[in-house]
Amino acid sequence: MTIGNRIEFFKLAFARRRFVLLIIVFVFGANSQAQEKLYFSKGNAPPGLTAQQKLLENPRLASHTQPVHILTPNGSLISMWSSQGFTVAHESSIHVGLAIGRVYRMKVANIPRFRDYEVYPSVEILDRLNPPEGMENQFPIKIVITADDLEKALRGELVTKVIYLEDPKMSLPYRRNEDDQPYFDIGPAEDVLRTAERLGRPMAIVRIGSRVPTIDDMNTQGEFDFFSEPPVELPAPQPMNPDAELSGPEVGDLVPRKPERNLPPIVPGDDFRRVQIPAADKLNQ
């Protein structure tokens, strides 16, 4: 082998080694992307950005209106912003239909211990539930705004809550009150949207701040109402009667019957039953 051939051999071997290394890097990168979903937005993204990303992933969600049941502390008044101002205030709860991919503004007034103050939260709808057909109003997304949330906002903090549909494999098997919504706080270094995604499917983002809008803000389209269509007020969901689902014949109405003989099944084409019956059973027949 000449010197020139040896140089060409090492060049070719080095190129093949680089090629193998690049393949290994690409394979590892593909595995990491398959295990963890990449997001364009974070929990602190501007309102509406995450919902629009959701519509890009699934454009069919844009045609759905999701029922939402919003609960506030007892005695407070809640109303939704529409194209002509805030709707009639409801006491402590409101049931509305909100379009997926939109951001809506609401007002919470007459807050306990802070009767002279008002808070203007926003709610961003990310996804929908899939109840049985015709029962959509019975299964709304429940959003509970607690007195602690409102008090933190009035002190100047920005409260961000992600409502998610919990993973049934990770849910705790216990019964809670109907109007309760368990929650937990995360550290400042964690992202609230990614934390919710690890625990289930994010459904809505609620942001509560202390900023009070002015008349100019309300008259400027887009800055206050996020260019959203007016919400649709829905009747409150009717409580389901568990007795109706479990109704059936009473124990006393059941007619006793004679137990059947535990015979093997009939196989088409074979005289299976006659062959398998013992001689003692033949005498009893």
N, C-alpha and C positions, 0 to 999 in steps of 0.2 A: 504494500500500500504506500503510495507516495504521500508527501506532505500535503499537497493540495487536496487529495481525496480525504485525508484525515480531517482537514478543516471543514470540508463540505459535510462529512459524516456528523461532526459535532454540531454544526449548524442545524442539520436536519433533526438530530436527537433533541436539541434544545427547543426547536419549534414544536415538536410533538409533545414535549413535556409542558410547554405553555398551553397547548391546546387541551391537554388533559386537565390541567389546573383550572382553566376557564370553564370547562364542562362541570367540574365539581362545584365551583362557585355558583354557576347558574342553577344547578340542581338544588343546592342548599337554599338559594334565594327563592326558588319556586316552592319548596316545602314550607319556608317561613311565611310566605304570602298565603299559602293554603290554610295554615293554622290560625292566622290572625288577620281579620278584615281591616283594610285600610280605609280611613275616613278622610274626607276633604275638610271637614269642619270639626270643631271641638265644642265642648259644652259652653265655652265663653264666646262663641261666634255671634255675630249680629243676629237679631231675631229674623227668622225666615230663611236663613242660609241652609240650615240643616234640613228643613222641610222641603226646600227646592231640590236638594240633593236626593232626597227620598223619592221625589217625583221623577227625577231622571233615571233612577234605578227601576222604578215601576210606574210608568205613565198611567196605568189603569186606575191608580188610586185617586187621580184628579177628578174622577166622575162620582166619587162617593162622598156622602155627608155623614159624619160620625156623630151620634148622640153623645153628649158630654153632660155630666152631672157635677156641678161645682158647689161645694159646701164651704161656708164661712162660719165664724163663731156665732153662737146664739145671740140674737138681738141686732146683729149687723144687717146692713142693706147692701145688696149686690145688684148691679145692672150692667148690661152689655152695650158697647158702642155700636151704633148703626150709622147709616149715611146722614141721618138728620139729628144726631145727638144720642144721648144715652136713653135706653129703653126704660120702661117703668121698673122701679126698684122692687126686688123681691127680698123677703126676709130670710136670711140665713142660707138660702139655696136657690139655684136656678138650673133649669134643664133646657139645653139648647142643642141645635144641630149645627156643627161646625165643619167646614170643608177641609179636607186633608190637604196639606201643603200651604195653609194660610196661617196668619198670625192675627189674633183678635185682642182687642183692648176691653178691659172691664173696670168698673169702679166699685170699691168697697168703702162704704161710709157708715157712720154711727157705730164705730168700732168700740167695743167695751173698754172702759178706762181711757179711751181717747176719742170721745164723742165729737170733738171739734175738728178732727183730722180726717183726711181721705187718702186712700192709697189707690193707685192705678196700675194693677198688674197686667201682664200680657200672657197669653197662652198660645203656644205654637203646636199645631196638630201634625204629628209625624206619621201615624199609621192608623189602621182601622182594626176593629174586632170582627170576628166572623161568626155571629150567632145564627141560630136557625132562621130560615126565611120567614119574614113576617113578625119576628120578635126582636128586631133591631132596637126598638125603643126600650125594651126590657133589660138590655145589657149595655148601658152606657159606660164610657170611660169616666171613672170617678176621680175628681180632683178635690182634695181637702186642703184648704188654706187655714192654718191654725192661728190662734191668737199670738203665739210665739213668732210665727212668720211675719205677721203684721207689725208686731212690736220691734222686731229687728229692722224692718224696712224703715219705720219711723225714726229709728236711731241713726239712720244714714247708711245701713248695710244693704248690699244687693243680694237678695235671696234667690237662688236658682234651684229649682226642683225639677227632676226628671221623673215622670210617671211611667212605669214600665210594667209590662205583663210578665209576671214572674215565671221562670222555668218550672214546670211541674216536678222535675227531678230534684229541684233545690228548694222547693217550698216547704214551709214548716206545717206539719199536720195539726193545726189547732184552729178552733173557731173564735172569731173576734166579733166585736160589735159591728153593726151594719154601717154606722157612720164613721168608724175609725179607719185610718189608713196608716199602717206602720211605716216608719221612715227611719233613716239613720244619716248622720253627718259624716262627711269624708274630709280628709286633710286638704290643705291648700295646694299640695303638690299633685293631687290626684285630679283626674278629669271626670266630671260628673256624668257625661254622656257615655264614656267608655266603661265606667263602672256599672252603669245601668245595663249596658249591652252585655256585659259578662254575666249578669244575673237574670236576664230575660230579654224581652223585646221592648225597646223604648216606644212609647205611645204619644207623649206630649211633654213639652218643656214649659214650665211656668217661671216667669221672672217677676220679682216684686222689688221695686225700688221706692225711694222717697221723693222723687221729683214730681212736682205738681205742674201739670200743663197749664199754659196760658190760653187766652182766647185766640191768639194768633196760631198757636200750635193746633188747636182744634179745627181752625178754619183752613189749615194747610193740609191738603190731601196727601196722604202717603206717610208723612212724618209721625202722625198720631194714630191713624187707623190702618197703616201698613197696606193700603190699597185692597183691603179685604172686603168681600161682600157682606151685607148685613147678616147676622146670625138668624137662624130660624128657631123661634121658641117652640118647644115641644111639651106635651103634657108629661107630668111626672110619672115615672114608671110605677105600675101597680105592684104592690107586694104579692109575691107568688104564694099560693096556698100549698104547703107541702102535703096536706092531707089529700088534695085532689090528685097528686101524682101517685100516691101510695094507695089509692082507693082500690078495693077489690072485694071479693066475697068474704064474709065473716067466717070465723071458725065454725060457728054453729050451723052455717048454711052448707058446709061441705058434706056431700053424701059419701058415706064409707063404701068402699068397693072391695071385692075379693081380690087378693093378690094374684097376679098372673104367674104361671109357671115359668121359671127361668130357663127357657129353652134356647138353644143356639139359633142364630139367624138362618133364614131360608136362603140358600144359594141358588140362583136361577140355573136350571139345567141339571141339577143334582138332587137326588132324593136324600138330602143331607139330614133332614130332621128324622126320618124314619130309621136311618141307619144308626144315629147317635142316641136314640132313646133307649135307656136300659130296659131290661126285661121286667123289672119290678114296676116300672112306670107303665108298661104296656098292660099289665094286669089291672092297674087302677083305672085305666081309661074305659 
